[in-house]
């Protein structure tokens, strides 16, 4: 019955979406000694899989004079806006304050005069509550971004397309609210021996937390860096499906996500968003993948170019090539020159040098950012600072000051 509903959803939307390619990736296949295929939802209309669920839901239930409402971190809103414009419906869209300008501009472009955009809340969950309040006061139909079976059935059409092109051994998929993976898993579970894996940001791991507690649990102090997959509480429908269907879920460090995102751009010319690169990171987590056919779903490509300096920074830190210290410098002429000549290696660079406090006329505390030519040189730098009697503290994620300077 579930499979038939997915087929019906596919027939409902197939003429309004792109059947995205399943590209064989030579670099990743060679690196992991298997056959890696990328399901390119970054090439979808609105550059994200989200249009599938939005269009399926709205096409199924819309009434000409109905007022539609949605809340989204960006990609669902674009699919919702596109659907409202296509069907000439009025839509109210709520997005959180951290939504990138690139996504906001695309929402307006796809929706045109058919949508009204409202920016509210520090994260998706605050935005969602505001959207519910608006619906309670003004009426209308709420189109949930993931916790809705029509949305899930729409996203499940990604799984249908995968099976049309390949008989995979493993499918790896990013997880935020769980709409995409739960939909894909419903299709794949009918096939024996396909491993189904979810991948989510380390500091927004709502699925991993739910699997641990055996029910959806709201995450406190969630990071929103991976905005397309930063949901504090996985959907109830989504969890019920995933709890039965998937093999495992993995948490990925933000720096590793950034590294893979940059690798996709530099090697394949693929502009993915952070959530879109999550599935690639899953290749490092699964054992026994040699010679297997593996599909990594690139869920979206809505990335703002202004974010790349931060993305590069996080990737370098993850690779061990970027480090920060608080170092006490003597207030003597030539002290910086001495530091460069005596402490740093030939290919190491100072990328930040900022006084934060002059303790007295003889000494000053400085934030120093270093980019290393070789990550192995860190040990020698620390050794040399001790040798030349520098008073220093290395800053990492355990230091309170880290979040203020990185």
C-alpha positions in Angstrom: 0.0 0.0 0.0 2.8 2.4 0.9 4.7 1.7 -2.3 1.6 2.4 -4.3 1.2 5.8 -2.7 4.8 6.6 -3.6 4.0 5.6 -7.2 0.9 7.8 -7.2 3.1 10.7 -5.9 5.6 10.1 -8.7 2.8 10.2 -11.3 1.4 13.4 -9.7 4.7 15.4 -9.9 6.8 13.7 -12.5 6.0 16.2 -15.3 6.9 19.2 -13.0 10.2 18.1 -11.7 13.6 16.9 -13.0 14.5 13.2 -12.9 18.0 14.0 -11.5 21.1 12.1 -12.7 22.8 9.3 -10.8 26.5 10.2 -11.6 29.3 7.7 -11.1 32.1 9.5 -9.2 35.6 8.3 -10.2 37.5 10.1 -7.4 35.4 8.8 -4.5 35.2 5.3 -6.1 39.0 5.1 -6.3 39.5 6.5 -2.8 37.1 4.0 -1.2 37.6 1.1 -3.5 34.0 0.8 -4.4 31.5 2.2 -6.9 30.2 5.6 -5.7 27.2 7.2 -7.4 26.0 10.7 -6.6 22.2 11.3 -6.7 22.3 14.9 -7.9 19.3 16.6 -6.2 21.4 19.8 -6.3 20.4 19.8 -10.0 16.7 19.7 -9.2 14.3 22.6 -9.8 14.9 24.9 -6.8 18.3 23.1 -6.4 16.9 20.8 -3.7 14.8 17.6 -3.3 12.3 19.6 -1.2 10.2 20.5 -4.2 9.1 16.9 -4.5 7.3 16.8 -1.2 5.9 20.3 -1.5 4.5 19.8 -4.9 3.1 16.4 -4.1 1.3 17.7 -1.0 0.0 21.0 -2.4 -1.1 19.4 -5.7 -3.1 16.8 -3.8 -4.9 19.0 -1.3 -5.1 22.5 -2.7 -8.3 24.5 -3.1 -8.3 27.6 -5.3 -9.1 30.1 -2.5 -7.2 28.3 0.2 -4.4 30.1 2.1 -1.2 28.0 2.5 1.4 28.4 5.2 4.8 26.9 5.7 7.9 27.2 7.9 11.3 26.4 6.6 15.1 26.8 6.9 15.1 27.7 3.2 14.8 24.7 0.8 11.3 23.6 1.7 10.3 27.3 1.3 11.6 27.4 -2.2 9.7 24.3 -3.2 6.6 25.7 -1.5 7.0 29.0 -3.3 7.5 27.3 -6.6 4.3 25.2 -6.1 2.2 28.2 -5.0 3.3 30.1 -8.1 2.7 27.2 -10.4 -0.8 26.5 -9.1 -1.6 30.2 -8.5 -2.2 29.9 -4.8 -1.5 32.3 -2.0 1.3 31.3 0.4 2.7 32.6 3.7 6.3 31.5 4.2 8.1 31.8 7.6 11.9 31.4 7.6 14.4 31.9 10.6 16.7 34.9 10.9 19.8 32.9 10.0 18.4 32.0 6.5 21.0 33.1 3.9 20.3 36.0 1.6 20.8 33.6 -1.3 17.9 31.4 -0.2 15.7 34.4 0.7 16.2 35.8 -2.8 15.4 32.5 -4.4 12.2 32.1 -2.4 11.1 35.5 -3.6 12.0 34.6 -7.2 10.1 31.3 -7.2 7.1 32.6 -5.4 6.7 36.0 -7.1 3.5 37.8 -6.1 1.9 34.5 -4.8 3.9 34.5 -1.6 4.4 36.6 1.5 7.7 36.1 3.2 8.1 36.5 7.0 11.5 36.3 8.8 11.1 35.2 12.4 13.1 33.4 15.1 16.7 32.5 15.8 16.2 28.9 14.5 13.8 26.7 12.6 11.9 25.7 15.7 11.1 29.2 16.8 10.1 30.0 13.2 7.8 26.9 13.2 6.0 28.0 16.3 5.3 31.4 14.8 3.9 29.8 11.7 1.6 27.7 13.8 0.4 30.8 15.7 -0.3 32.6 12.4 -2.4 29.6 11.2 -4.3 29.5 14.5 -5.2 33.2 14.2 -5.7 33.4 10.4 -6.8 30.0 9.3 -5.4 28.2 6.2 -3.6 24.9 5.6 -0.1 24.3 7.0 2.4 22.4 4.8 4.9 20.8 7.1 8.5 20.5 5.8 8.9 16.9 6.8 6.4 15.4 9.4 3.6 14.7 6.9 3.0 11.5 4.9 2.3 13.3 1.7 5.6 15.2 2.0 7.4 11.9 2.8 5.8 10.2 -0.2 6.9 13.0 -2.4 10.5 12.7 -1.1 10.3 9.0 -1.6 10.3 9.5 -5.4 14.1 10.0 -5.0 14.3 6.3 -4.0 12.2 5.3 -7.0 14.6 7.1 -9.4 17.6 5.5 -7.8 16.1 2.0 -8.4 15.3 2.9 -12.0 19.0 3.5 -12.6 20.8 1.1 -10.3 20.5 -1.8 -7.9 22.5 -0.4 -5.0 24.1 -2.2 -2.1 24.1 0.9 0.2 22.3 4.2 0.1 23.6 7.1 2.3 21.4 10.1 2.9 21.5 13.3 5.0 19.0 13.8 7.8 17.4 16.9 9.2 13.8 16.4 10.0 13.9 13.0 8.3 11.6 13.5 5.4 14.0 12.5 2.7 15.6 9.5 4.4 12.2 8.2 5.7 10.8 8.4 2.2 13.7 6.7 0.5 13.8 4.0 3.1 10.1 3.1 2.5 11.0 2.4 -1.1 14.3 0.6 -0.5 13.0 -1.6 2.3 11.1 -3.6 -0.3 14.5 -4.7 -1.7 16.5 -7.2 0.3 20.0 -6.5 1.4 20.2 -2.7 0.8 22.0 -1.0 3.6 20.2 2.3 4.5 22.2 4.9 6.4 21.5 8.4 7.7 24.1 11.1 8.2 23.6 14.2 10.4 25.6 17.1 11.8 27.3 16.4 15.1 25.6 19.3 16.9 22.2 18.8 15.3 21.8 15.0 15.6 18.1 14.8 16.2 17.8 11.3 14.7 20.7 9.8 16.7 19.2 11.2 19.9 15.8 9.8 19.0 17.2 6.4 18.3 19.0 6.5 21.7 15.8 7.5 23.6 13.4 5.5 21.3 11.3 8.6 20.7 11.8 12.1 19.2 13.7 14.3 21.7 14.3 18.1 21.3 18.0 19.0 21.2 19.2 21.9 23.3 22.0 24.3 22.2 21.8 23.1 18.6 24.2 24.4 16.0 22.6 25.8 12.9 25.7 25.9 10.7 24.4 23.0 8.5 21.2 24.9 8.0 19.5 22.4 5.7 19.9 19.7 8.3 19.6 21.6 11.5 16.3 20.5 13.1 16.1 20.2 16.9 13.5 17.5 16.9 13.0 14.8 14.3 9.4 14.3 13.0 7.2 11.7 14.7 6.1 10.1 11.4 9.7 10.2 10.2 11.1 8.6 13.3 8.5 5.8 13.3 9.6 4.9 9.7 13.3 5.3 10.2 13.3 3.3 13.5 12.1 0.3 11.5 14.0 0.8 8.2 17.5 2.1 8.5 20.7 0.2 9.5 22.4 3.1 11.3 22.9 6.8 11.6 26.2 8.7 11.9 27.1 12.1 13.4 29.6 14.2 11.4 31.9 17.0 12.6 31.2 20.4 10.9 34.8 20.6 9.8 34.6 17.3 8.0 31.4 18.4 6.2 33.2 21.6 5.1 36.2 19.6 3.8 34.0 17.3 1.7 32.0 20.3 0.4 35.2 21.9 -0.8 36.4 18.7 -2.3 33.2 18.4 -4.3 33.7 21.9 -5.6 37.4 21.7 -6.4 37.3 18.3 -8.0 33.9 17.9 -9.6 32.7 21.5 -9.8 29.7 20.6 -7.7 28.3 23.5 -5.6 26.7 21.7 -2.7 25.3 23.2 0.5 26.7 21.9 3.8 23.7 19.4 4.2 24.3 18.3 0.6 27.8 17.1 1.4 26.8 15.1 4.5 26.3 11.8 2.6 29.8 11.9 1.3 31.1 11.9 4.9 29.2 8.7 5.5 31.6 6.8 3.3 34.2 7.1 6.2 31.8 5.5 8.7 30.5 2.4 7.0 32.6 -0.8 7.2 33.0 -3.3 4.4 32.2 -1.2 1.4 34.8 -2.7 -0.9 33.5 -3.3 -4.5 29.9 -2.3 -3.5 27.5 0.0 -5.3 26.9 3.0 -3.0 24.6 5.9 -3.6 25.3 9.2 -1.8 22.4 11.6 -2.1 23.5 15.2 -2.7 20.4 16.7 -1.2 20.8 20.4 -2.2 23.0 23.1 -3.8 21.7 26.3 -2.2 24.9 27.7 -0.8 25.7 31.4 -0.3 29.1 32.4 -1.6 29.6 34.7 1.4 29.8 31.6 3.6 32.9 30.2 1.9 35.5 31.9 4.2 33.9 30.2 7.2 33.6 26.9 5.3 37.3 27.1 4.4 38.2 28.0 8.0 36.3 25.0 9.5 37.8 22.7 6.9 41.4 23.8 7.7 40.8 23.4 11.4 39.4 19.9 10.8 42.4 19.0 8.7 44.8 20.2 11.5 46.2 23.0 9.3 44.6 25.9 11.2 45.2 26.7 14.9 44.6 29.5 17.3 46.7 30.5 20.3 46.6 33.2 23.0 50.3 34.2 23.3 51.9 36.6 25.7 54.4 38.8 23.7 57.0 41.0 25.2 56.6 44.7 24.2 60.0 44.9 22.7 61.0 45.9 19.1 61.6 42.8 16.9 59.5 40.4 19.0 57.2 39.4 16.2 60.2 38.9 13.9 61.7 36.7 16.5 58.5 34.6 16.7 58.4 34.2 12.9 62.0 33.3 12.6 62.4 31.0 15.6 59.0 29.4 16.0 57.3 29.1 12.6 58.3 26.7 9.9 59.2 27.8 6.4 55.6 27.1 5.0 53.7 28.3 8.1 51.8 31.6 8.0 50.2 34.0 10.5 46.6 34.6 9.5 45.6 36.6 12.6 47.5 38.8 15.0 45.2 40.7 17.4 46.0 42.3 20.8 43.2 41.5 23.2 44.8 42.8 26.4 47.9 44.6 27.4 48.6 43.2 30.9 51.3 45.8 31.6 53.9 47.9 29.8 56.1 44.8 29.4 53.7 42.2 28.0 50.6 42.0 25.8 48.2 39.1 25.2 47.6 38.4 21.5 45.3 36.1 19.6 47.4 34.4 16.9 46.0 32.4 14.1 48.4 30.1 12.3 47.9 28.2 9.0 50.4 25.4 8.7 52.0 24.1 5.5 52.0 20.7 7.1 49.8 19.7 10.0 52.7 17.7 11.5 54.5 20.9 12.2 52.2 21.8 15.1 54.2 19.7 17.5 57.4 21.6 16.6 55.7 25.0 16.9 54.6 24.2 20.5 58.1 22.8 21.2 59.7 26.1 20.0 57.4 28.3 21.9 58.3 26.5 25.1 62.0 26.6 24.2 61.8 30.4 23.8 59.7 30.8 27.0 56.5 32.1 25.4 53.5 32.0 27.7 50.7 30.6 25.6 47.3 28.8 25.6 46.0 26.8 22.6 42.4 27.6 21.8 40.1 24.7 20.8 36.4 23.9 21.0 36.7 23.3 24.8 37.7 27.0 25.4 34.8 29.5 26.0 36.6 32.0 23.8 36.6 29.7 20.8 33.1 30.5 19.6 33.8 34.2 19.7 36.9 34.2 17.5 36.2 31.3 15.1 
